[in-house]
Amino acid sequence: MRSRTVWQALARPDFLLTSWPWQSAAYLLSSAPAGIAALAVIVTATAIAGALSLVLVGLPLLVGLGLVGVPVAAMERRRLRIIDLEPAPSAHRTPREPGLRAWALTRFREQSTWRELAYALLFAVVLWPLDLLAAGFALVVPVGLMATPVVMATGGDHEAKVLKTWTVTSYPEAFGLVVIGLLLLGVAGYALAPLAGARAALTRLLTSPHELALGEQITELTRSRVRLVDAFEAERRRIERDLHDGAQQRLVALSMTLGIARLDAEPGPVADLIAKAQDEAGEVLVELRELIRGIHPQVLADYGLEAAVSDAADRSAIPVDVTIGLRDRLPQAVEAAAYFVVCEALTNVARHSGAQHAEVTGRHTDGRLVVEIRDDGQGGATAATGTGLIGLADRVSVLDGRLTLSSPSGGPTLLRVEIPCEPRATARSV
């Protein structure tokens, strides 16, 4: 398998037979023209900005120095491909609006811009001379030794000055130096590879920091998740409204029409069929009302979580005590998630636990909504029993909440939900 970084290549036994030693040397040697170009960019930008600053009181100098690192860092990320095949994305964000002004404002507000400026100054003044010195010293000696026979053959006097230090007068001695040069070239390959890898790591750290990019991605993911939850709740309310104002009203009209037809029909098979159809229409209407209430109950939208939970408790098959103390309304997504957790939990209690009594408590404290559902049933509830607990946990986790369950065999069972939120009057968007 092909190595993607010089560090991976160093662990291979055939390292010297690969292209990585030459790539390491090429990366370090290419620092010289790149560093000179970076220095030219910095000097030119500073000169132009300084000249304009005489008219605009220093602002162009700040702009020029602040943005000079951006093109240098872009060049260095491309040059990084010589020694590191792993992608090195830019840490810059895309401006929300087109135009030079929006681009400049976005760049000035990013930490990566100033990190790249620091790298550009360091690279133009310090790093490229060190890279050139290290690569030159590591390569000049072995190359000079290996070139001894060629120098002797072209010198005319059958002798060669080796590295301007000593004279070689015989070809056996010259070819002996070739062998020594080859050995030193292998040593140079192992010496330059970690140096090039370290330089590449420094370049990646300052021009493409993974932690910063990951942090921005997490922030954007959090924002998109909140938008997705809001859109989901809006869609739920739209479906509930369409069912309430459309299908439900048509069923009511159908039931009334069947009732009138039933009154006008003479006793017999036809009247019996009409009566049966009216009864089935009534049952469908009841089921549709339950479906609408399950999608997004109107009492939750109008009066909040406490009233909606009390309504669900009144419809429960077992007695349920409700104690919820909320002074303010909470965000709609939080109220909806908490309500459906309570409804699902009460349904599970009535169907599976054998409980005779249940209790629902809720409060908002320390920036979190805490809702607890207790029952005196037989316990033993787990996510593996298929009671929808995994779905409830997923729904709560979308809001950065947490669901915990304590249900020892023999009971009692406690389901606890915590969702971070602020009262709707003071809630801030993420």
Beta strands, then each sheet from edge to edge (+ up, - down):
strand 1: 160-162
strand 2: 166-168
strand 3: 320-325
strand 4: 358-365
strand 5: 368-375
strand 6: 402-406
strand 7: 413-420
sheet 1: 1+ 2-
sheet 2: 3+ 4+ 5- 7+ 6-
end
